[in-house]
Amino acid sequence: MLSIKVLGPGCANCQKVEAAAKSAVASMGVDAEIVKVTDYADIMAYNVLSTPGLVINEKLVAAGRIPQEAEVKTWIANALN
């Protein structure tokens, strides 16, 4: 199963990143667990200087911006290979 983490305090931008990840997972038919990471110390463990952040299988793929769903799909496909 794919592990996807949305890093951030739960702000509107964090919710947009989570929505993009959920949409990408659903459209690809991938079995994934999407977790929100809101604890500042846990977020800093990924060396994220600005939120929101997106982590797929423990690899930081985006930080400080809202990725497009197409980008998220590419990252998920890469993580599955």
Secondary structure by P-SEA (a helix, b strand, c coil): cbbbbbbccccaaaaaaaaaaaaaaaaaccbbbbbbbcccccccccccccccbbbcccccccccccccaaaaaaaaaaaac
